[in-house]
C-alpha cells in the first residue's frame, strides 16, 4: 500500500511540474514581426507550488512564413523540461 502511495505522489509531482511548464510556455505571446525580424519572449508560472520558466524565439524568414520555438523548465533537483517548435504560413485563398 505504501509503495502505491509513493508512486501516486511521484506521478502527482510530475503532473504538477508539467502543468507549470505548459502554463509558462503558453504565457509567451510573440509580437507581430516583419520579414527578417526576430522576437524573443519569456514567461514564468506557478501551479500547486511548482514554479516554471520559459523562453521562446520567433523568426520571420519571409513575408508569409514564421517559425518559432519555446522551451520551459521547472528548475528543481529533478528538473523537468518541455519544448515545442512551430511554423505558420499566411496565404490568400482566392
C-alpha positions, 0 to 999 in steps of 0.5 A, spaced: 500 500 500 505 504 501 509 503 495 502 505 491 502 511 495 509 513 493 508 512 486 501 516 486 505 522 489 511 521 484 506 521 478 502 527 482 509 531 482 510 530 475 503 532 473 504 538 477 511 540 474 508 539 467 502 543 468 507 549 470 511 548 464 505 548 459 502 554 463 509 558 462 510 556 455 503 558 453 504 565 457 509 567 451 505 571 446 510 573 440 509 580 437 507 581 430 514 581 426 516 583 419 520 579 414 527 578 417 525 580 424 526 576 430 522 576 437 524 573 443 519 572 449 519 569 456 514 567 461 514 564 468 508 560 472 506 557 478 501 551 479 500 547 486 507 550 488 511 548 482 514 554 479 516 554 471 520 558 466 520 559 459 523 562 453 521 562 446 524 565 439 520 567 433 523 568 426 520 571 420 524 568 414 519 571 409 513 575 408 508 569 409 512 564 413 514 564 421 517 559 425 518 559 432 520 555 438 519 555 446 522 551 451 520 551 459 523 548 465 521 547 472 528 548 475 528 543 481 533 537 483 529 533 478 528 538 473 523 537 468 523 540 461 518 541 455 519 544 448 515 545 442 517 548 435 512 551 430 511 554 423 505 558 420 504 560 413 499 566 411 496 565 404 490 568 400 485 563 398 482 566 392 
